[in-house]
């Protein structure tokens, strides 16, 4: 079965109320065409798992501005004033997760783990409502794994089977999120035929990718 998809077909897989992951770091490595199409679709009440909420006019920030997100699980929001404003107005639930912890929670979700033990946040509001586990006399926060219904990721180079290469720092959260969603859609800049990418260059193997859009 061909994995090639149009952007409109890919975005149609996101329904109201779903949980989505979107790769990128301050819009670097973010699948901008998929995000733009998601904005145009008007789908709403989404839970967004993302490193940051981008900028008002770049990255996932457009979804915040358009008020399509009901909850965001994120490491920081400082580059998008709309996120803070909606949070203060109780229009948006923001769950902060330290950046390394966020990455590990996504990795745990992809690996089928029950969570991770992290010392980060002990004695702060990060630990509120969470289980503490003591190992060798030291306390850790049990951080639950994260998974999504759909992940939108961005590959610099991909083939028609779904093997992906990320150039430079665009790698960031993309390979982790490719493993942690029921449906994974990869937007690629350069599309190659199967066999044109050397196996040792592949960052995300095709088995994790359901659909490819260019």
N, C-alpha and C positions, 0 to 999 in steps of 0.2 A: 504494500500500500504506500502510495506517495505521501511524503510528509509536507510537501509544498502547500502553502495555504495563502489566501489573500489576507490582507490586514483586517478587512471587515469580517471574514469568516472566523479569524482568530479571536477578535474582540467579542464576537457574538457568544463565545463560550463563557464569558463573565456575566453572571446574573446578579440581580439585586440581592444584597445580604451576604454575598460570598466573601471569603478571605483570600486576598491576593498578595503575592510577593512580587516586588519589582526590583531588579538589580540596579546597581549604580552607586556612586559616591559623589554627592554634590553634582549630579547630572552627568558625571563622567562614567560612561559605561551603562547609561540608562537607555532603554529602547524607546527613544523619543516618538517614533512614528506610532508605535502601539499605544503609548500614553496619550498622544493627541487623538487617536481614534477612540480611546476609552472615554476621553472628555466629551467628544462629539456624540458618543452613544447615549450619554445621560444616565447610565447605570448608576445606582445609588446604594446608600447604606452599606458600603464596603468596609471591611476591616483590612487595613493596609499594613504589611510588614515590610519595612524598608530601613536602610541605614539612616536616612535623613529625609526631610520633606522638601529638599531642593530649594528652588527659588520660585517666586510667584509666576515667572514666565518660562521656567525651565525645569525639566525633570518632573518628579511626582508632585511638585508644588502646584501644578495646574489643576490637579484633582482636588487639592485642598481648597484652592480659590473657588472652584466650581461647586464646593460643598457636596461632593459625592462620597466623602469618607465619614463614617460614624466613629471609627476608632483607628488609631495608628499606634503600632508598636515600633519604637524608633530609638535611636541613640542620641540624636540632637535635633533641634528645630530652629536654631538661631538664625538661619539664613532665610527663613520665610516668616515674616511677621504675621501672615494670615493664620498660621498654625497656632501661635500664641494667643491671638485675638479670639479665635474660635474656642480654644481651650478655656480662656477666662470667661467667655460668655456661655459656657456649658453646652456648646454646640458640637463639640468634638472631644472624645475621650482620648487622652494621650497616656500611653504606658511607656515610661522611660526604661530602657535597658542599656547598661553600659556597653560600649561598642564591641569589646571583645566578648562579653557575655552574650550579646545579641548574635554575633557570628557563630558562637559555639552552640547556642540554642537551635539555630537553623541547621547546623551540622548534625546535632543530635537528632533532630526531626528526620533528616535525610538518612541517617544511619540506623534508625529504628531504636534509638536509645531512650531510656526512661527519663533522661534529663542529664544535667551536669552539676557538679559541686563546685561552687565558686566562692572565694573569700571576698570578692569585690562587693562592696555595699554593706558589709557587716557593720552594725551600729548606725545605719542611715535609714532613710525612708525606703530605700531599695529592698530592705529585708521585711518590710511590713507585710503581714499576711502570708509569709512564706515559711516553709518548713526548714528548720536548721538541723544539720546532721554533723555530729562530731566524729572526726577521724583522727586517731592518734592524739587526742587531746585538743585538737584545733577545730573550731566551728566553721562550717561552710553553709552557704545558702543553696538549697536545692532549687535550681532553675529549670523549669519545665521546657520540654522540646517545643519547637515551633514548626508547624506544617501549614500548607495553604491548599485551597482548591485549585488555584491556577497560579503559575509563576510566569511572568514576562521577563525574559533576560535578553542580553545583547551580546552577540558574538562579532568579533571583527571579521573573521573568516569562517565560513561553514561549508559543508558539502550537503548534497541532497539527502544523505542518510541522517544528518543531524550531528555529525562530529563538529566540534567547535574549537576555535582558537581565539584567545583574547590577547590583544596587543597592549603592552604597557600596563598602566594601572587600571585599565578597564576591567581587569580580572575581578577585582574587589569581591563583591558579594555574589556575582553571577554563578560561578561553579557550585557554591554552596546551595543556592536557591534552586538550581537545576535538579538537585537531588531531593528536595523537600516539598514537592507539590504533586498533586494528583495529575495535573495536566501542565506541561511545560511548553511554552511557545518561545522560540528564539528568533529575534530579529537580527539579521546579519547584513554587514556592509558588502561583503564579497561572497558570492555563491559559486562553489566549484562542483565539479562532477565527483561522484564517489570514486575514491582511489587517487585523487589529485592531492590530497593532504597526507603528508608523511605521518604514519601512526605515532611516532615519538613526539610530534608537535601538538597532538590533540590534548586539550585541557579538559573538555567535557565530552565523554564518549556518547555516541548516538543513542545508546539505550536509554538515556535520561531525557531525550528530547522527543516530544510528540509531534510538533509542528514547526515548520520553518517559514518565515516571511522575509522578503528582501526589500 
